Amino acid sequence: MRTQTCCEVSPAAVAPDELGHLDVLESEAIHIMREVAGQFERPVLLFSGGKGSLVMLHLALKAFRPAPMPFRLLHLDTGHNFPEVMAHRDAIVEHHRLDLSVVPVREYADADPLRERPAGSRDPLRTFPLADVLRRGRHNAALEGTRGDADTGRAGPRVFSPRGESRPEHHEQRPELWSLYNSRHRAGEHMRVLPLAHWTELDVWHYVDREGIELPDVYYAHERRVVPRADRWLAAGDHAPRGSEPVEKRLVRYRTVGDMSCTEAVESAAVTVTEVIDEITSLRTGEPGSTRADARWPAAGVETREREAYFS
C-alpha cells in the first residue's frame, strides 16, 4: 500500500485570472460543500474509499481548512468489499482523525427488511439502509460522489435534490439555472447533494493527478484471480466462481470500485495515473457500462433505485 498522502493539499500554481477547467470544477464543488455546511444540520458525506469519495473528502478538507471538516463520514458496507479499498479507507480515516460510521447492509437483511438478491450482489440493497440511517440520525443532507456521466440514462442530475417520505418524481426537482442552488427543505425532508455532478471520469483522474491524491491499488494494473463472465472479469471470492467456472490469473485494474460481486475488472497494463488517463482517453465505453454487472440487471438499475430514493 502506498504512503498515505491522499488528502494533503498542494498549492495551486494558477493565477486568479487564469482559472482552468479543473479550477472551475473545484471551485464549484467547494462552494456547494460550504453551502451545505451553512444551510443544514448534521450533514454526512458518503465515503466508501473509492476514487469518487476520496476526491470528495479531499475537496471537503480543502474547503474548510484550517477548521475541522463539518461532515461526518458514512459508509454503507455491503460486506462484499475489496480488502485493499477497506484498508485504504481506514488508513485515511485514521490519518485525518475523521468520524466514520459504518452501516452493515447485512444486518438489515438478517432483520428481514431486505432480501438477498439471487445474483448475490448487495449493492442495490443499500437503498433502504441509507434512507433509514438518515432518518434515525436526523441527517438532513447527504453528500455523495455520483457524477453526471456515471449513467447515460440520467441527463443533467440535480446538484440539490430534496427527498421526503414519498418517492421522488422528476417534476419535483428544482431548476438550477446559472448554478443557483435551492437548499430550502421542509421538516422531515433531507437533501441529496452531488458536488461532482458536472465532473467526468477523466476530470476525476486529472484532478487526482494534479492534487496528488492517493488511491487504492486496485485502480492500477495488478495480477488478480478472476472468473471470466462473457468478455468481462469478476474477482474470485465468496460470490464466484459458480459451479465449474474456471479461475484465471490476469493483469487487470478497476475503473470503479464497489460490491465485489458486481464490479468487473478490465485488462490493463496501466500502473500510473498518466497511463490510466491515456487508457481512458482511448476508450469508447463509459465506466458503468464496462465495469458494473448490475448495470445490466433490471432490479438493480439506476432508474429503479432512483424511484426508490437512492439517487437524485
C-alpha positions as CSV (number, residue, x, y, z in Angstrom):
1,M,0.0,0.0,0.0
2,R,1.3,3.5,-0.8
3,T,2.2,6.1,1.7
4,Q,-1.0,7.9,2.8
5,T,-0.8,11.4,1.5
6,C,-4.2,11.2,-0.1
7,C,-5.8,14.5,1.0
8,E,-2.8,16.7,1.6
9,V,-3.4,19.9,-0.2
10,S,-0.8,21.1,-2.7
11,P,-0.8,24.9,-3.6
12,A,-2.3,25.8,-6.9
13,A,0.1,27.3,-9.4
14,V,-2.7,29.1,-11.2
15,A,-3.2,32.9,-11.2
16,P,-6.8,34.0,-10.2
17,D,-7.5,35.4,-13.6
18,E,-6.3,32.2,-15.3
19,L,-8.6,29.6,-13.9
20,G,-8.6,26.3,-15.9
21,H,-11.2,23.7,-16.3
22,L,-10.3,21.8,-13.1
23,D,-10.1,25.0,-11.1
24,V,-13.7,25.8,-12.1
25,L,-14.9,22.4,-11.1
26,E,-13.1,22.5,-7.8
27,S,-14.4,26.0,-7.0
28,E,-18.0,24.9,-7.8
29,A,-17.7,21.7,-5.6
30,I,-16.2,23.7,-2.7
31,H,-18.9,26.3,-3.0
32,I,-21.6,23.5,-2.8
33,M,-20.0,22.0,0.2
34,R,-19.8,25.3,2.1
35,E,-23.4,25.9,1.2
36,V,-24.3,22.5,2.7
37,A,-22.4,23.3,5.9
38,G,-24.1,26.6,6.2
39,Q,-27.7,25.5,5.5
40,F,-28.0,22.0,7.0
41,E,-27.7,20.4,10.4
42,R,-25.8,17.1,10.8
43,P,-24.8,16.6,7.1
44,V,-23.0,13.4,6.2
45,L,-20.5,12.6,3.4
46,L,-21.0,9.1,1.9
47,F,-17.5,7.6,2.0
48,S,-16.6,4.1,0.6
49,G,-12.9,4.6,0.0
50,G,-13.3,4.7,-3.8
51,K,-11.9,7.4,-6.0
52,G,-15.1,9.5,-6.1
53,S,-15.4,9.6,-2.3
54,L,-11.6,10.2,-1.9
55,V,-11.9,13.2,-4.2
56,M,-14.9,14.4,-2.3
57,L,-13.0,14.1,1.0
58,H,-10.1,16.0,-0.5
59,L,-12.4,18.8,-1.6
60,A,-14.1,18.9,1.8
61,L,-10.8,19.1,3.7
62,K,-9.7,21.8,1.4
63,A,-12.9,23.8,1.7
64,F,-12.8,24.2,5.4
65,R,-9.1,24.1,6.3
66,P,-7.7,25.0,8.8
67,A,-11.1,24.3,10.6
68,P,-12.2,20.7,11.0
69,M,-14.4,19.3,8.3
70,P,-18.0,19.7,9.4
71,F,-19.2,16.4,7.8
72,R,-19.5,13.0,9.4
73,L,-18.4,10.1,7.1
74,L,-20.9,7.4,6.4
75,H,-20.2,4.0,4.7
76,L,-23.0,1.6,3.7
77,D,-21.0,-1.6,3.9
78,T,-22.3,-4.5,1.7
79,G,-19.7,-6.9,3.2
80,H,-18.5,-7.7,-0.4
81,N,-15.6,-5.2,-0.3
82,F,-12.2,-5.2,-1.8
83,P,-9.8,-5.7,1.1
84,E,-7.3,-3.2,-0.4
85,V,-10.1,-0.5,-0.5
86,M,-11.1,-1.1,3.1
87,A,-7.5,-0.9,4.3
88,H,-7.1,2.4,2.4
89,R,-10.4,3.8,3.8
90,D,-9.3,3.0,7.3
91,A,-5.8,4.5,6.9
92,I,-7.3,7.7,5.5
93,V,-9.8,8.0,8.4
94,E,-7.0,7.4,10.9
95,H,-4.6,9.8,9.3
96,H,-7.1,12.7,9.3
97,R,-8.8,11.6,12.6
98,L,-12.2,11.6,11.0
99,D,-15.5,10.4,12.3
100,L,-16.6,7.4,10.2
101,S,-19.9,5.4,10.8
102,V,-20.1,2.0,9.1
103,V,-23.5,0.6,8.5
104,P,-23.6,-3.1,7.6
105,V,-26.2,-3.8,5.0
106,R,-26.2,-7.5,6.1
107,E,-27.8,-6.5,9.4
108,Y,-30.8,-5.2,7.6
109,A,-31.0,-8.4,5.6
110,D,-30.8,-10.5,8.7
111,A,-33.5,-8.4,10.4
112,D,-35.8,-9.1,7.3
113,P,-36.4,-5.6,6.0
114,L,-34.4,-6.8,3.0
115,R,-34.0,-10.0,1.0
116,E,-30.7,-11.1,-0.5
117,R,-30.7,-11.0,-4.3
118,P,-30.4,-14.3,-6.3
119,A,-27.4,-12.9,-8.1
120,G,-25.6,-12.3,-4.8
121,S,-25.0,-8.6,-5.0
122,R,-25.9,-6.5,-2.1
123,D,-25.2,-3.2,-3.9
124,P,-28.8,-2.5,-4.8
125,L,-29.8,-3.3,-1.2
126,R,-28.2,-0.1,0.1
127,T,-31.4,2.0,-0.7
128,F,-33.4,1.2,2.4
129,P,-30.5,1.3,4.9
130,L,-29.4,4.7,3.6
131,A,-32.8,6.2,4.0
132,D,-33.2,4.6,7.4
133,V,-29.9,5.8,8.7
134,L,-30.5,9.4,7.5
135,R,-33.9,9.4,9.2
136,R,-32.8,7.9,12.5
137,G,-29.7,10.1,12.7
138,R,-31.6,13.2,11.7
139,H,-29.2,13.9,8.9
140,N,-30.9,16.3,6.6
141,A,-28.2,16.4,3.9
142,A,-26.1,13.6,2.4
143,L,-23.2,14.5,0.1
144,E,-22.4,11.8,-2.5
145,G,-19.8,11.4,-5.2
146,T,-22.1,10.5,-8.1
147,R,-21.1,12.1,-11.4
148,G,-23.3,13.2,-14.2
149,D,-21.5,10.9,-16.7
150,A,-21.9,7.8,-14.4
151,D,-25.1,6.9,-16.1
152,T,-26.1,7.9,-19.6
153,G,-29.8,7.4,-18.7
154,R,-29.8,10.4,-16.5
155,A,-29.2,13.7,-18.2
156,G,-28.2,16.6,-16.0
157,P,-28.7,15.3,-12.5
158,R,-29.7,18.0,-9.9
159,V,-27.0,19.1,-7.5
160,F,-29.5,19.6,-4.7
161,S,-32.3,17.0,-4.7
162,P,-34.9,17.2,-1.9
163,R,-36.3,13.9,-0.5
164,G,-39.2,13.3,1.7
165,E,-41.2,10.3,2.8
166,S,-42.6,9.7,-0.7
167,R,-40.6,8.5,-3.7
168,P,-39.2,11.4,-5.7
169,E,-40.7,12.5,-9.0
170,H,-38.8,14.3,-11.7
171,H,-41.3,17.2,-11.8
172,E,-40.5,17.9,-8.1
173,Q,-36.8,18.6,-8.8
174,R,-35.9,22.2,-8.7
175,P,-34.3,24.1,-11.6
176,E,-30.7,25.2,-11.0
177,L,-30.3,28.0,-13.6
178,W,-27.0,29.9,-13.5
179,S,-25.7,27.5,-10.8
180,L,-28.1,28.9,-8.2
181,Y,-28.9,26.1,-5.8
182,N,-32.1,26.0,-3.7
183,S,-31.2,24.3,-0.4
184,R,-34.6,25.0,1.3
185,H,-36.3,22.0,2.7
186,R,-39.3,21.1,4.8
187,A,-39.4,19.4,8.2
188,G,-38.9,15.6,7.6
189,E,-37.1,16.1,4.3
190,H,-33.4,15.6,3.5
191,M,-31.3,16.7,0.6
192,R,-29.1,14.6,-1.6
193,V,-26.2,16.8,-2.8
194,L,-23.9,16.0,-5.7
195,P,-20.8,18.3,-5.8
196,L,-19.3,16.2,-8.6
197,A,-22.4,16.3,-10.8
198,H,-20.6,18.2,-13.6
199,W,-17.4,16.1,-13.4
200,T,-16.5,13.3,-15.8
201,E,-14.3,10.2,-15.2
202,L,-11.4,12.0,-16.9
203,D,-11.9,15.1,-14.8
204,V,-11.6,13.0,-11.7
205,W,-8.4,11.4,-12.9
206,H,-6.9,14.7,-14.0
207,Y,-7.7,16.1,-10.5
208,V,-6.2,13.1,-8.8
209,D,-3.1,13.7,-10.8
210,R,-2.9,17.4,-10.1
211,E,-3.6,17.1,-6.4
212,G,-1.5,14.0,-5.8
213,I,-4.5,12.1,-4.3
214,E,-3.6,8.5,-3.3
215,L,-6.0,5.8,-4.5
216,P,-6.3,2.1,-3.6
217,D,-4.0,-0.1,-5.6
218,V,-7.0,-1.8,-7.3
219,Y,-7.3,1.2,-9.6
220,Y,-4.0,0.3,-11.2
221,A,-2.9,-2.8,-13.1
222,H,-2.2,-5.7,-10.8
223,E,-2.3,-9.5,-11.0
224,R,-5.6,-11.0,-9.6
225,R,-7.5,-14.2,-9.7
226,V,-10.6,-13.6,-11.8
227,V,-13.5,-15.5,-13.2
228,P,-14.4,-14.9,-16.9
229,R,-18.0,-13.8,-17.5
230,A,-18.7,-13.3,-21.2
231,D,-15.9,-10.8,-22.2
232,R,-15.5,-9.5,-18.6
233,W,-13.6,-10.4,-15.5
234,L,-15.1,-10.8,-12.0
235,A,-12.9,-11.1,-8.9
236,A,-12.8,-14.6,-7.4
237,G,-14.3,-14.8,-3.9
238,D,-17.3,-16.0,-2.0
239,H,-19.6,-15.0,-4.8
240,A,-17.5,-16.5,-7.7
241,P,-16.8,-18.9,-9.2
242,R,-20.1,-20.8,-9.6
243,G,-20.1,-24.5,-10.4
244,S,-17.3,-25.4,-12.8
245,E,-16.4,-21.8,-13.8
246,P,-12.6,-21.5,-14.4
247,V,-10.4,-19.2,-12.4
248,E,-7.6,-17.4,-14.1
249,K,-4.8,-15.0,-13.2
250,R,-4.9,-11.8,-15.2
251,L,-3.3,-8.4,-15.2
252,V,-6.3,-6.2,-14.5
253,R,-7.4,-3.0,-12.9
254,Y,-10.8,-1.5,-11.8
255,R,-12.3,1.7,-13.3
256,T,-14.8,1.8,-10.5
257,V,-14.9,0.1,-7.1
258,G,-18.0,-1.2,-5.4
259,D,-19.5,-4.5,-4.4
260,M,-17.1,-7.3,-5.5
261,S,-20.0,-9.4,-6.6
262,C,-20.9,-7.0,-9.4
263,T,-17.8,-4.9,-10.1
264,E,-15.9,-6.2,-13.1
265,A,-12.2,-5.7,-13.9
266,V,-10.7,-4.6,-17.2
267,E,-7.5,-6.0,-18.6
268,S,-4.9,-3.3,-18.4
269,A,-1.2,-2.6,-18.1
270,A,-1.7,1.0,-16.7
271,V,0.3,1.4,-13.4
272,T,0.5,5.1,-13.2
273,V,-2.1,7.9,-13.2
274,T,-0.8,9.2,-16.5
275,E,-1.1,5.7,-18.1
276,V,-4.7,5.4,-16.7
277,I,-5.6,8.8,-18.2
278,D,-4.2,7.7,-21.6
279,E,-6.1,4.5,-21.4
280,I,-9.4,6.1,-20.6
281,T,-8.9,8.7,-23.3
282,S,-8.7,5.9,-25.9
283,L,-11.8,4.0,-24.7
284,R,-15.4,4.5,-26.0
285,T,-17.2,2.7,-23.3
286,G,-18.4,4.5,-20.2
287,E,-17.4,3.5,-16.7
288,P,-20.6,1.7,-15.6
289,G,-21.1,0.0,-19.0
290,S,-17.7,-1.6,-18.9
291,T,-17.3,-2.4,-15.2
292,R,-20.7,-2.9,-13.5
293,A,-22.5,-6.1,-13.9
294,D,-25.5,-4.7,-12.1
295,A,-25.9,-2.1,-14.8
296,R,-27.5,-4.9,-16.8
297,W,-29.8,-6.2,-14.0
298,P,-33.3,-4.6,-14.2
299,A,-33.8,-4.9,-10.5
300,A,-30.6,-3.1,-9.7
301,G,-30.7,-0.4,-12.4
302,V,-30.3,3.2,-11.8
303,E,-33.8,4.1,-12.8
304,T,-35.2,1.6,-10.2
305,R,-33.0,2.9,-7.4
306,E,-33.9,6.4,-8.5
307,R,-37.6,5.7,-7.9
308,E,-36.7,4.2,-4.6
309,A,-35.0,7.4,-3.5
310,Y,-31.4,6.2,-3.7
311,F,-30.2,8.6,-6.4
312,S,-31.2,12.1,-7.3
